[in-house]
Amino acid sequence: MAHPTKIIMGISLGDPNGVGLEIILKIFEDRRMFDFFTPVLFGPRQVVQFHKTHFNRDTPLHFISNLKKLNKSKLNLLEVPTEDYTVAFGQVDPLAGQIAIASLEAATEALENKTIHALVTAPIHKKSIQSEKFNFPGHTQYLAQALKGDALMLMVSDRLRVALVTDHIPVSEVSSTITADSLRAKVQQFYHSLQQDFGLVKPKIAVLGINPHAGDAGVIGEEDDTMILPLLETFQEEGKLIYGPYSADSFFGSGAVDEFDGVLAMYHDQGLIPFKTLSFGQGVNFTAGLSAVRTSPDHGTAFDIAGQGVAQTDSFKAALFAAKSIVAQRTP
């Protein structure tokens, strides 16, 4: 698909009881956003209209039944048929989860068919979405299967890029999940994404250790010395700037992070706690390793403030512009 100046941006609405729709309507109330995007929101008209009325937003909406009828100066709503639903802000509800999944499936189909350039997903609630039809822990795993890719979860902000070797798995399974082969694959994916998606010709990557203090020479675990270090040496022999393993507890606070283009963390909290501490509200979740571009904000459904009109738009807006930038980077 040729890359136009203004891209067709697909948006899934997320959990209707959360803050996603509030943020989407708020962002596209600003008409200047249509200079950059032709947005397509996938979801039921009734739910979107409820939010628009509840929050008293002046967002221009255009209702469509297919993607051939886009209005370039309005938030297009491609109507996804679902059961009638009464929004209950802040509530965990399987029916709300079904609406979120219906929206995601329709948006993913459009992404597969290349009728949208990229997808930004509003937050889902991991308990609400679980069903026989959808048994994934989150967007990343679902999209990896739907788009037949090997997904790499990557958190991005102006100053940080943090990728994860393992993402939504229990801590008890981390050590047994990481093997030399799986780690090699993630390092290669990360390196390729930094080149393909961010335009870094020879990226410099820091790899964190799996154990406290990177094992302390085998005193607190042997994986760092026996698996991670030898693997990184093979990459260095190939001329790649990939170093580690670094002790995760001091890496981000010491300023060492500023010397690298990206950081590869071993598990979810090892990477996301420092990332969100340093970049919360400005960060973007990007799923690398797929044939299409998907981003999302760095926050969840925020049930504690849903319906109050106080949700911040910064991270979602950053996800929109990050997706646009990556699409441009991937397009010759």
C-alpha positions in Angstrom: 0.0 0.0 0.0 1.5 3.3 -1.0 1.9 5.7 1.9 -0.1 8.9 1.6 0.5 12.1 3.6 -2.6 11.4 5.6 -3.1 7.8 6.7 -6.2 5.7 7.2 -6.0 4.9 10.9 -8.0 2.0 12.3 -9.0 2.3 16.0 -10.6 -0.4 18.1 -12.8 1.0 20.9 -11.6 -1.2 23.7 -13.8 -1.9 26.8 -16.8 0.3 26.7 -16.8 0.6 30.5 -13.3 2.0 30.5 -11.7 5.3 29.3 -10.9 4.3 25.7 -13.9 5.9 24.0 -13.7 9.0 26.2 -10.2 9.6 25.0 -10.9 8.8 21.3 -13.8 11.2 21.2 -11.8 13.9 23.0 -8.8 13.6 20.6 -10.9 13.8 17.4 -12.9 16.7 18.7 -9.8 18.6 17.7 -10.3 19.1 14.0 -6.5 19.6 13.5 -6.1 15.8 13.9 -7.8 15.3 10.5 -4.8 16.9 8.9 -2.8 13.8 9.8 -5.4 11.0 10.0 -8.5 9.7 8.4 -9.7 7.8 11.5 -11.9 4.7 11.4 -13.4 3.6 14.7 -14.8 0.0 14.7 -17.8 -0.5 17.0 -21.6 -0.3 17.7 -23.2 3.1 17.1 -25.3 2.9 20.2 -22.3 2.6 22.5 -20.4 5.4 20.8 -23.4 7.7 20.8 -23.9 7.0 24.5 -20.3 8.1 25.3 -20.6 11.2 23.0 -23.7 12.3 24.9 -22.4 11.4 28.3 -19.2 13.4 27.9 -20.9 16.1 25.8 -18.3 16.0 23.1 -18.6 17.8 19.8 -16.6 15.1 17.9 -17.8 15.0 14.2 -19.0 11.5 13.5 -19.6 9.8 10.1 -21.4 6.5 10.1 -20.3 4.0 7.4 -21.1 0.4 6.5 -17.9 -0.1 4.5 -14.5 1.5 4.1 -15.2 2.9 0.6 -17.3 5.7 2.1 -14.8 7.4 4.3 -15.1 11.1 5.3 -11.6 12.6 5.6 -12.7 15.3 8.0 -14.7 13.3 10.5 -14.3 10.3 12.9 -15.6 7.5 10.7 -17.6 4.8 12.7 -17.7 1.5 10.9 -20.7 0.0 12.6 -20.0 -3.5 14.1 -23.2 -5.3 15.0 -23.4 -6.3 18.7 -26.1 -6.8 21.2 -27.6 -3.7 22.7 -25.5 -2.7 25.7 -26.0 -0.4 28.7 -22.6 1.1 29.6 -21.6 0.6 33.2 -18.5 2.6 33.8 -15.9 0.9 35.9 -17.5 -2.5 35.8 -16.0 -5.8 34.7 -18.6 -7.3 32.4 -18.3 -10.2 29.9 -20.8 -8.4 27.6 -18.5 -5.4 27.5 -15.7 -7.8 26.7 -17.6 -9.2 23.8 -18.1 -5.7 22.3 -14.4 -5.0 22.7 -13.5 -8.3 20.9 -16.0 -7.6 18.1 -14.4 -4.3 17.5 -10.9 -5.8 17.6 -11.8 -8.5 15.2 -13.3 -6.1 12.7 -10.4 -3.8 12.9 -7.9 -6.7 12.5 -9.7 -7.9 9.4 -9.4 -4.5 7.9 -5.7 -4.5 8.8 -5.2 -7.9 7.2 -7.0 -6.7 4.0 -4.8 -3.5 3.9 -7.9 -1.3 3.8 -6.4 0.6 6.8 -2.7 1.6 7.1 -2.3 0.8 10.8 -4.3 0.0 14.0 -4.4 1.7 17.4 -6.1 -0.4 20.0 -7.9 1.1 23.0 -7.4 -0.8 26.3 -9.3 -4.0 27.0 -9.9 -5.6 30.3 -8.2 -9.0 30.4 -10.8 -10.7 32.5 -13.8 -9.3 30.6 -12.6 -10.5 27.2 -11.9 -14.2 28.2 -14.2 -16.7 26.5 -14.1 -19.9 24.5 -13.7 -17.7 21.4 -11.0 -15.4 22.8 -8.6 -17.1 25.2 -5.6 -14.8 24.8 -4.0 -12.8 27.7 -4.1 -9.6 25.5 -3.9 -7.9 22.2 -0.3 -8.9 21.5 -0.9 -12.7 21.4 -4.2 -12.3 19.5 -2.6 -10.2 16.8 0.4 -12.5 16.5 -1.9 -15.3 15.6 -4.3 -13.3 13.4 -1.5 -11.7 11.5 0.7 -14.8 11.5 3.7 -13.1 13.0 6.1 -13.6 15.9 5.1 -10.7 18.1 7.6 -8.7 20.1 6.2 -6.3 22.7 8.0 -3.0 22.5 7.4 0.1 24.7 8.4 3.3 23.1 8.7 7.0 24.2 10.9 9.9 23.2 13.8 8.7 25.4 13.2 4.9 25.7 12.6 1.8 23.7 12.2 -1.3 25.9 11.4 -4.7 24.4 10.4 -7.9 26.3 11.7 -11.4 25.8 8.6 -12.7 27.7 5.5 -10.6 28.2 2.1 -11.8 29.7 3.2 -14.9 31.5 3.4 -15.7 35.2 6.8 -14.9 36.9 7.0 -18.5 37.9 7.3 -19.5 34.2 9.9 -16.9 33.1 13.1 -18.8 33.7 11.9 -22.0 32.1 10.5 -20.1 29.1 13.7 -18.3 28.2 16.1 -20.5 26.2 19.2 -19.6 24.2 17.1 -20.1 21.0 14.2 -18.0 22.2 16.5 -15.2 23.4 18.4 -15.2 20.1 15.2 -14.8 18.2 14.0 -11.9 20.4 17.4 -10.1 20.1 17.2 -10.5 16.3 13.6 -9.3 16.2 14.5 -6.3 18.3 17.5 -5.5 16.1 15.5 -5.8 12.9 12.6 -3.6 14.3 15.0 -0.8 15.4 16.3 -0.8 11.8 13.0 -1.3 9.9 10.6 0.7 12.1 12.9 3.4 13.6 15.5 3.9 10.9 18.6 3.0 13.0 21.2 1.6 10.7 23.4 0.0 13.4 21.4 0.0 16.6 23.0 -0.3 20.0 21.1 -2.7 22.4 21.5 -3.3 26.1 20.3 -6.8 27.3 19.3 -7.0 31.0 20.2 -10.0 33.1 17.6 -12.6 34.1 18.7 -12.8 37.8 19.3 -10.2 40.4 22.7 -8.5 39.8 22.9 -10.5 36.5 23.6 -13.6 38.7 26.6 -12.2 40.6 29.0 -14.5 38.9 26.8 -17.5 39.4 26.0 -16.9 43.1 22.4 -15.9 42.3 21.7 -18.1 39.3 23.8 -19.3 36.3 21.7 -18.3 33.3 23.4 -15.0 32.8 26.9 -16.5 32.6 26.1 -19.7 30.9 23.3 -18.6 28.4 23.0 -14.9 28.0 26.7 -13.8 27.9 27.9 -16.4 25.4 25.0 -15.6 23.1 25.7 -11.9 23.2 29.3 -12.5 22.4 28.3 -14.3 19.2 26.3 -11.2 18.1 29.4 -9.0 18.9 31.5 -11.3 16.8 29.1 -10.5 13.9 29.8 -6.8 14.5 26.5 -6.0 16.2 26.5 -3.5 19.1 24.6 -5.8 21.6 25.9 -5.8 25.1 25.1 -7.2 28.6 23.8 -8.8 30.6 23.3 -5.7 32.8 22.0 -5.7 36.3 18.4 -4.5 36.0 18.1 -2.9 39.4 20.7 -0.1 38.6 20.6 0.1 34.8 17.9 2.7 34.4 18.8 4.9 37.4 22.5 5.0 36.6 22.1 6.8 33.3 23.5 3.9 31.3 20.2 3.6 29.5 21.0 6.9 27.6 23.9 5.2 25.8 21.7 2.7 24.0 19.0 2.8 21.3 17.0 0.0 22.9 16.9 -2.2 26.0 15.8 -5.8 26.0 14.2 -6.9 29.3 13.7 -10.5 30.3 10.1 -10.3 31.6 7.2 -7.9 31.9 7.8 -6.0 35.1 11.5 -5.9 34.7 11.0 -3.7 31.6 7.7 -2.0 32.2 8.2 -0.8 35.8 11.1 1.4 34.9 9.6 2.4 31.5 6.3 3.5 33.0 8.1 5.2 35.9 10.1 7.3 33.4 7.6 7.7 30.6 4.1 7.1 32.0 1.4 9.0 30.1 3.8 9.5 27.1 4.6 5.9 26.3 3.4 3.7 23.4 3.0 0.0 23.2 4.1 -1.2 19.7 3.8 -4.8 18.5 6.9 -5.4 16.4 7.4 -8.5 14.4 4.1 -8.4 12.5 3.3 -7.7 8.9 1.2 -4.7 9.9 1.6 -1.8 12.3 -0.3 -1.9 15.7 0.2 0.5 18.6 -1.7 1.2 21.8 -1.4 3.6 24.7 0.6 2.7 27.8 -2.3 2.6 30.1 -5.2 0.2 30.8 -9.0 0.7 31.0 -8.6 2.9 34.1 -11.9 1.7 35.6 -11.3 3.9 38.7 -11.8 7.1 36.7 -14.0 5.8 33.9 -17.0 8.0 33.2 -15.6 11.0 35.0 -14.3 12.9 32.0 -10.8 13.3 33.4 -8.9 10.7 31.3 -5.7 12.1 29.7 -5.2 11.9 26.0 -1.4 12.1 25.7 -0.5 8.4 25.5 -3.3 7.6 23.0 -2.3 10.5 20.8 1.3 9.4 21.0 0.2 5.9 19.8 -1.5 7.5 16.8 1.5 9.4 15.7 3.9 6.6 16.5 1.9 4.3 14.2 1.9 7.0 11.5 5.7 7.3 11.8 6.4 3.6 11.6 4.1 3.2 8.6 6.2 5.9 6.9 9.4 4.3 7.9 8.3 0.9 6.5 7.2 2.4 3.2 9.9 2.7 0.5 
